Structures are given as structure tokens and as C-alpha cells.
Amino acid sequence: MSEMTLESVLSQIIAKCWMDANYKAQLLADPAKVLKAEGLNVPTGLQLVVLEDSPSQAHWVIPVRPSQLSDDELEDVAAGAGGFYEFLKKAQPIAASIARTPAPRLLPWL
């Protein structure tokens, strides 16, 4: 199977949820099991929570503060300086750990 980008893997999962109520129910009930079935490496002990937006409710997740960024770097981002997306990559250690999989289907997460 050819390598897939993170965006395409997530897009496929979302499309499956929209087309198959049972798949969506499984993802909501046991995200780790579904992601593993999709070829993603979910670290043991990691609790995943999948939320579903509605027309009247959206979810926004504030990532854990990345320990590898200095206070100065965080202040730069808070002030609007620096590359936000580079900051976001560093701020997603959980997502990065999920991506560390030997499966050839997945490129690095974020």
C-alpha cells in the first residue's frame, strides 16, 4: 500500500464516519481501537477522546504546553511573532507519538 499523508488518513476516517453510523459509534466509543485498525500507532496508556461537533457546538482543544519551548519562544508566539504552525508542531507531542509507527501508510504526524 502506498504512503498516505496525515490529512488523507484523517479525511478518510471522517468520511467513513459520515457514511457509516456504526463506524462513527465505534470511533466515539473506542478511538484507540479504530485508529489502530486504520494503521496508526496509539501508545499504550494514551487516553483518546473523540468529540463530534454539531451545528450549534464546536470544540477547540488547547494543547499541553510543550516543555521543549522556552518562555521566550512562547512569548514570541503569544505576541504574534514567529511561525505559529512550527509552534503547533512542537505543541503536539501526543499526536507526534501516534505518528511514530512502522506502518508504511503514514507519514509523520504534523
Backbone as a printed PyTorch tensor [residue, N CA C, xyz], in Angstrom:
tensor([[[  0.8390,  -1.1790,   0.0000],
         [  0.0000,   0.0000,   0.0000],
         [  0.8830,   1.2410,   0.0000]],

        [[  0.4950,   2.2620,  -0.7260],
         [  1.3080,   3.4750,  -0.8080],
         [  1.1830,   4.2980,   0.4650]],

        [[  2.1920,   5.1630,   0.6880],
         [  2.1660,   6.0150,   1.8640],
         [  1.0590,   7.0520,   1.7320]],

        [[  0.4670,   7.3920,   2.8470],
         [ -0.6030,   8.3780,   2.8520],
         [ -0.2230,   9.5040,   3.7960]],

        [[ -0.6600,  10.6900,   3.4850],
         [ -0.4070,  11.8130,   4.3750],
         [ -1.3890,  11.7590,   5.5380]],

        [[ -1.0580,  12.4470,   6.5900],
         [ -1.9460,  12.5330,   7.7410],
         [ -3.3000,  13.0800,   7.3120]],

        [[ -3.2730,  14.1140,   6.4910],
         [ -4.5220,  14.7310,   6.0530],
         [ -5.4250,  13.7200,   5.3480]],

        [[ -4.8370,  12.8830,   4.5030],
         [ -5.6710,  11.9210,   3.7820],
         [ -6.1970,  10.8280,   4.7010]],

        [[ -5.3990,  10.3870,   5.6810],
         [ -5.8650,   9.3760,   6.6300],
         [ -7.0270,   9.9370,   7.4520]],

        [[ -6.8670,  11.1530,   7.9710],
         [ -7.9390,  11.7530,   8.7690],
         [ -9.1790,  12.0280,   7.9270]],

        [[ -8.9710,  12.4490,   6.6970],
         [-10.1050,  12.6850,   5.7990],
         [-10.8860,  11.4010,   5.5630]],

        [[-10.1830,  10.2990,   5.3830],
         [-10.8510,   9.0140,   5.1870],
         [-11.6550,   8.6070,   6.4170]],

        [[-11.0820,   8.8160,   7.5850],
         [-11.7810,   8.4660,   8.8260],
         [-13.0490,   9.3040,   8.9630]],

        [[-12.9500,  10.5900,   8.7080],
         [-14.1170,  11.4650,   8.8030],
         [-15.1800,  11.0580,   7.7870]],

        [[-14.7600,  10.7830,   6.5560],
         [-15.7190,  10.3690,   5.5270],
         [-16.4170,   9.0720,   5.9190]],

        [[-15.6660,   8.1350,   6.4850],
         [-16.2790,   6.8830,   6.9380],
         [-17.3100,   7.1560,   8.0290]],

        [[-17.0110,   8.0860,   8.9280],
         [-17.9660,   8.4420,   9.9880],
         [-19.2440,   9.0170,   9.4020]],

        [[-19.1020,   9.8590,   8.3880],
         [-20.2710,  10.4690,   7.7570],
         [-21.1170,   9.4480,   7.0120]],

        [[-20.4790,   8.4110,   6.4750],
         [-21.1980,   7.4130,   5.6790],
         [-21.7100,   6.2390,   6.5000]],

        [[-21.0860,   5.9670,   7.6350],
         [-21.3790,   4.7470,   8.3830],
         [-21.5600,   5.0680,   9.8670]],

        [[-22.8050,   5.0800,  10.3120],
         [-23.1110,   5.4140,  11.7110],
         [-22.4680,   4.4290,  12.6810]],

        [[-22.3550,   3.1670,  12.2990],
         [-21.7310,   2.1790,  13.1790],
         [-20.2370,   2.4530,  13.3450]],

        [[-19.5710,   2.8100,  12.2430],
         [-18.1390,   3.1510,  12.3110],
         [-17.9470,   4.3570,  13.2310]],

        [[-18.7920,   5.3850,  13.0590],
         [-18.6820,   6.5790,  13.8980],
         [-18.9060,   6.2180,  15.3650]],

        [[-19.8900,   5.3770,  15.6410],
         [-20.1480,   4.9580,  17.0220],
         [-18.9430,   4.2280,  17.6050]],

        [[-18.2950,   3.3900,  16.7960],
         [-17.1000,   2.6810,  17.2540],
         [-15.9660,   3.6560,  17.5430]],

        [[-15.7850,   4.6430,  16.6590],
         [-14.7320,   5.6390,  16.8640],
         [-14.9770,   6.4400,  18.1390]],

        [[-16.2120,   6.8370,  18.3680],
         [-16.5490,   7.5940,  19.5790],
         [-16.3750,   6.7460,  20.8410]],

        [[-16.7000,   5.4540,  20.7480],
         [-16.6340,   4.5700,  21.9150],
         [-15.2220,   4.0930,  22.2250]],

        [[-14.4260,   3.8060,  21.1950],
         [-13.0820,   3.2530,  21.3970],
         [-12.1340,   3.7810,  20.3210]],

        [[-11.7440,   5.0660,  20.4460],
         [-10.9100,   5.6840,  19.4170],
         [ -9.6010,   4.9400,  19.1600]],

        [[ -8.9410,   4.4920,  20.2080],
         [ -7.6530,   3.8190,  20.0300],
         [ -7.7910,   2.5790,  19.1660]],

        [[ -8.8180,   1.8020,  19.3940],
         [ -9.0320,   0.5790,  18.6140],
         [ -9.2460,   0.9040,  17.1370]],

        [[-10.0550,   1.9090,  16.8660],
         [-10.3350,   2.2850,  15.4710],
         [ -9.0820,   2.8430,  14.8040]],

        [[ -8.3420,   3.7170,  15.4990],
         [ -7.1320,   4.2830,  14.9080],
         [ -6.0890,   3.2050,  14.6470]],

        [[ -5.9670,   2.2560,  15.5620],
         [ -5.0390,   1.1460,  15.3370],
         [ -5.4550,   0.3460,  14.1100]],

        [[ -6.7570,   0.1310,  13.9510],
         [ -7.2530,  -0.5960,  12.7820],
         [ -6.9740,   0.1640,  11.4850]],

        [[ -6.8360,   1.4800,  11.5940],
         [ -6.5170,   2.3140,  10.4230],
         [ -5.0120,   2.4090,  10.1800]],

        [[ -4.2190,   1.7150,  11.0010],
         [ -2.7780,   1.6770,  10.7910],
         [ -1.9810,   2.6750,  11.6020]],

        [[ -2.6240,   3.3530,  12.5420],
         [ -1.9140,   4.3260,  13.3690],
         [ -1.4150,   3.6620,  14.6370]],

        [[ -0.2650,   4.1030,  15.1110],
         [  0.3170,   3.5880,  16.3400],
         [ -0.1750,   4.4390,  17.4980]],

        [[ -1.0090,   3.8590,  18.3420],
         [ -1.5220,   4.5710,  19.5110],
         [ -0.7700,   4.0420,  20.7250]],

        [[ -0.0020,   4.8970,  21.3960],
         [  0.7870,   4.4410,  22.5510],
         [ -0.1020,   3.8370,  23.6380]],

        [[  0.3800,   2.7640,  24.2290],
         [ -0.3180,   2.1180,  25.3260],
         [ -0.5110,   3.1160,  26.4600]],

        [[ -1.6900,   3.1400,  27.0100],
         [ -1.9830,   4.0190,  28.1320],
         [ -2.4500,   5.4090,  27.7390]],

        [[ -2.4200,   5.7190,  26.4450],
         [ -2.8820,   7.0280,  25.9900],
         [ -4.3960,   7.0060,  25.8930]],

        [[ -5.0330,   7.9120,  26.6000],
         [ -6.4870,   8.0190,  26.5430],
         [ -6.8550,   9.0130,  25.4430]],

        [[ -7.5680,   8.5370,  24.4440],
         [ -8.0220,   9.3920,  23.3550],
         [ -9.4980,   9.6990,  23.5320]],

        [[ -9.8770,  10.9210,  23.2470],
         [-11.2700,  11.3300,  23.3080],
         [-11.6330,  11.9030,  21.9430]],

        [[-12.6580,  11.3680,  21.3230],
         [-13.1490,  11.8760,  20.0540],
         [-14.4630,  12.5890,  20.3270]],

        [[-14.5580,  13.8050,  19.8550],
         [-15.7610,  14.6040,  20.0430],
         [-16.3870,  14.8850,  18.6940]],

        [[-17.6950,  15.0310,  18.6860],
         [-18.3970,  15.3330,  17.4440],
         [-19.0020,  16.7250,  17.5370]],

        [[-18.6490,  17.5750,  16.5760],
         [-19.2520,  18.8940,  16.5100],
         [-20.6920,  18.7790,  16.0220]],

        [[-21.4610,  19.8040,  16.3000],
         [-22.8310,  19.8970,  15.8040],
         [-23.0060,  21.2900,  15.2150]],

        [[-24.1340,  21.5550,  14.5820],
         [-24.3370,  22.9030,  14.0420],
         [-24.2870,  24.0010,  15.1030]],

        [[-24.5750,  23.6420,  16.3540],
         [-24.5990,  24.6600,  17.4100],
         [-23.4560,  24.5280,  18.4190]],

        [[-22.5590,  23.5580,  18.2070],
         [-21.4560,  23.3810,  19.1500],
         [-20.2030,  22.9190,  18.4060]],

        [[-19.1060,  23.6090,  18.6600],
         [-17.8130,  23.2290,  18.1040],
         [-16.8240,  23.0860,  19.2490]],

        [[-15.8250,  22.2630,  19.0530],
         [-14.8130,  22.0120,  20.0790],
         [-13.4760,  22.5800,  19.6280]],

        [[-12.7740,  23.1560,  20.5590],
         [-11.4410,  23.6740,  20.3110],
         [-10.5490,  23.1260,  21.4090]],

        [[ -9.4750,  22.4700,  21.0470],
         [ -8.5880,  21.8380,  22.0200],
         [ -7.3560,  22.7000,  22.2240]],

        [[ -7.0650,  22.9830,  23.4670],
         [ -5.8390,  23.6970,  23.8220],
         [ -4.7890,  22.6320,  24.1250]],

        [[ -3.7320,  22.5580,  23.3250],
         [ -2.7140,  21.5260,  23.5420],
         [ -1.9760,  21.7160,  24.8700]],

        [[ -1.3630,  20.6400,  25.3330],
         [ -0.4940,  20.6960,  26.5080],
         [  0.6610,  21.6280,  26.1790]],

        [[  1.0700,  22.4270,  27.1520],
         [  2.2070,  23.3110,  26.9200],
         [  3.4360,  22.4660,  26.6320]],

        [[  4.0810,  22.7250,  25.4980],
         [  5.2670,  21.9320,  25.1430],
         [  6.4500,  22.2900,  26.0240]],

        [[  7.0070,  21.3070,  26.6850],
         [  8.1250,  21.5500,  27.5940],
         [  9.3940,  21.9460,  26.8600]],

        [[  9.5080,  21.6010,  25.5700],
         [ 10.7310,  21.8940,  24.8320],
         [ 10.7950,  23.3290,  24.3240]],

        [[  9.7220,  24.1030,  24.4880],
         [  9.7520,  25.5090,  24.0780],
         [ 10.0500,  26.3860,  25.2890]],

        [[ 10.9250,  27.3370,  25.0780],
         [ 11.2960,  28.2440,  26.1650],
         [ 10.1830,  29.2660,  26.3910]],

        [[ 10.2390,  29.9320,  27.5280],
         [  9.2850,  31.0060,  27.8070],
         [  9.3910,  32.1030,  26.7580]],

        [[ 10.6130,  32.3900,  26.3060],
         [ 10.8000,  33.4230,  25.2760],
         [ 10.1070,  33.0320,  23.9700]],

        [[ 10.2450,  31.7740,  23.5740],
         [  9.5780,  31.3150,  22.3460],
         [  8.0610,  31.4070,  22.4780]],

        [[  7.5550,  31.0130,  23.6400],
         [  6.1030,  31.0860,  23.8620],
         [  5.6230,  32.5440,  23.8640]],

        [[  6.4140,  33.4250,  24.4700],
         [  6.0510,  34.8480,  24.4670],
         [  6.0390,  35.4000,  23.0460]],

        [[  6.9970,  34.9760,  22.2120],
         [  7.0250,  35.4130,  20.8130],
         [  5.7570,  34.9870,  20.0870]],

        [[  5.3390,  33.7470,  20.2750],
         [  4.1290,  33.2630,  19.6090],
         [  2.9060,  34.0110,  20.1420]],

        [[  2.8390,  34.2090,  21.4540],
         [  1.7020,  34.9240,  22.0520],
         [  1.6200,  36.3610,  21.5470]],

        [[  2.7640,  36.9470,  21.2250],
         [  2.7970,  38.3220,  20.7300],
         [  2.5610,  38.3990,  19.2140]],

        [[  2.4030,  37.2440,  18.5810],
         [  2.1440,  37.2370,  17.1470],
         [  3.3810,  37.0800,  16.2970]],

        [[  4.5200,  36.8940,  16.9090],
         [  5.7640,  36.7200,  16.1530],
         [  6.0270,  35.2340,  15.9490]],

        [[  6.8880,  34.9380,  15.0370],
         [  7.2800,  33.5520,  14.8230],
         [  6.2380,  32.7860,  14.0420]],

        [[  6.5780,  31.5820,  13.6720],
         [  5.6740,  30.7400,  12.9050],
         [  4.7610,  29.9410,  13.8170]],

        [[  3.4970,  30.2530,  13.7710],
         [  2.5440,  29.5550,  14.6280],
         [  2.5120,  28.0650,  14.3180]],

        [[  2.5890,  27.7030,  13.0410],
         [  2.4910,  26.2870,  12.6960],
         [  3.7090,  25.4990,  13.1570]],

        [[  4.8630,  26.1140,  13.1600],
         [  6.0380,  25.4430,  13.7150],
         [  5.8500,  25.2500,  15.2180]],

        [[  5.2930,  26.2590,  15.8760],
         [  4.9830,  26.1460,  17.3010],
         [  3.9920,  25.0090,  17.5270]],

        [[  2.9540,  24.9560,  16.6830],
         [  1.9280,  23.9380,  16.8420],
         [  2.5040,  22.5390,  16.6790]],

        [[  3.4390,  22.3640,  15.7570],
         [  4.0740,  21.0650,  15.5890],
         [  4.7630,  20.6360,  16.8760]],

        [[  5.4290,  21.5640,  17.5230],
         [  6.1300,  21.2600,  18.7710],
         [  5.1450,  21.0570,  19.9210]],

        [[  3.9520,  21.6270,  19.7980],
         [  2.9720,  21.5730,  20.8800],
         [  2.1200,  20.3150,  20.8360]],

        [[  2.3600,  19.4360,  19.8920],
         [  1.5270,  18.2530,  19.7280],
         [  2.2920,  16.9580,  20.0120]],

        [[  2.8630,  16.8010,  21.2050],
         [  3.6470,  15.5910,  21.4560],
         [  2.8080,  14.3190,  21.4030]],

        [[  1.5410,  14.3940,  21.7690],
         [  0.6920,  13.2060,  21.7200],
         [  0.4590,  12.8060,  20.2820]],

        [[  0.1150,  13.7720,  19.4450],
         [ -0.1020,  13.4810,  18.0310],
         [  1.1750,  12.9440,  17.4000]],

        [[  2.3040,  13.5000,  17.7810],
         [  3.5720,  13.0290,  17.2310],
         [  3.8400,  11.5890,  17.6350]],

        [[  3.4920,  11.2160,  18.8620],
         [  3.7320,   9.8460,  19.3020],
         [  2.8250,   8.8680,  18.5750]],

        [[  1.6170,   9.2830,  18.2160],
         [  0.7290,   8.4130,  17.4570],
         [  1.3070,   8.1520,  16.0820]],

        [[  1.9840,   9.1390,  15.5370],
         [  2.5200,   9.0140,  14.1870],
         [  3.7470,   8.1290,  14.1210]],

        [[  4.4000,   7.9020,  15.2310],
         [  5.6100,   7.0840,  15.2120],
         [  5.2260,   5.6180,  15.0590]],

        [[  5.0010,   5.2400,  13.8560],
         [  4.5720,   3.8820,  13.5660],
         [  5.3850,   3.3270,  12.4150]],

        [[  5.7220,   2.0440,  12.4500],
         [  6.4770,   1.4680,  11.3460],
         [  5.6190,   1.2060,  10.1060]],

        [[  4.3030,   1.3430,  10.2430],
         [  3.4220,   1.0950,   9.1120],
         [  3.7640,   2.0520,   7.9690]],

        [[  3.9330,   1.5440,   6.7660],
         [  4.3190,   2.4140,   5.6470],
         [  3.2070,   3.3320,   5.1840]],

        [[  2.0270,   3.2150,   5.7630],
         [  0.8900,   4.0080,   5.3290],
         [  0.9330,   5.4390,   5.8290]],

        [[  1.7650,   5.7590,   6.8050],
         [  1.6490,   7.0480,   7.4550],
         [  2.9380,   7.8310,   7.4090]],

        [[  2.8530,   9.0730,   7.0110],
         [  3.9690,   9.9950,   7.1010],
         [  3.9250,  10.6440,   8.4720]],

        [[  4.9780,  11.3690,   8.8810],
         [  4.9830,  11.9530,  10.2170],
         [  3.7500,  12.8030,  10.4970]],

        [[  3.2570,  12.6870,  11.7040],
         [  2.0650,  13.4020,  12.1750],
         [  2.4340,  14.8580,  12.3820]],

        [[  1.7810,  15.7380,  11.7170],
         [  2.0460,  17.1710,  11.7720],
         [  3.4320,  17.4750,  11.3710]]])
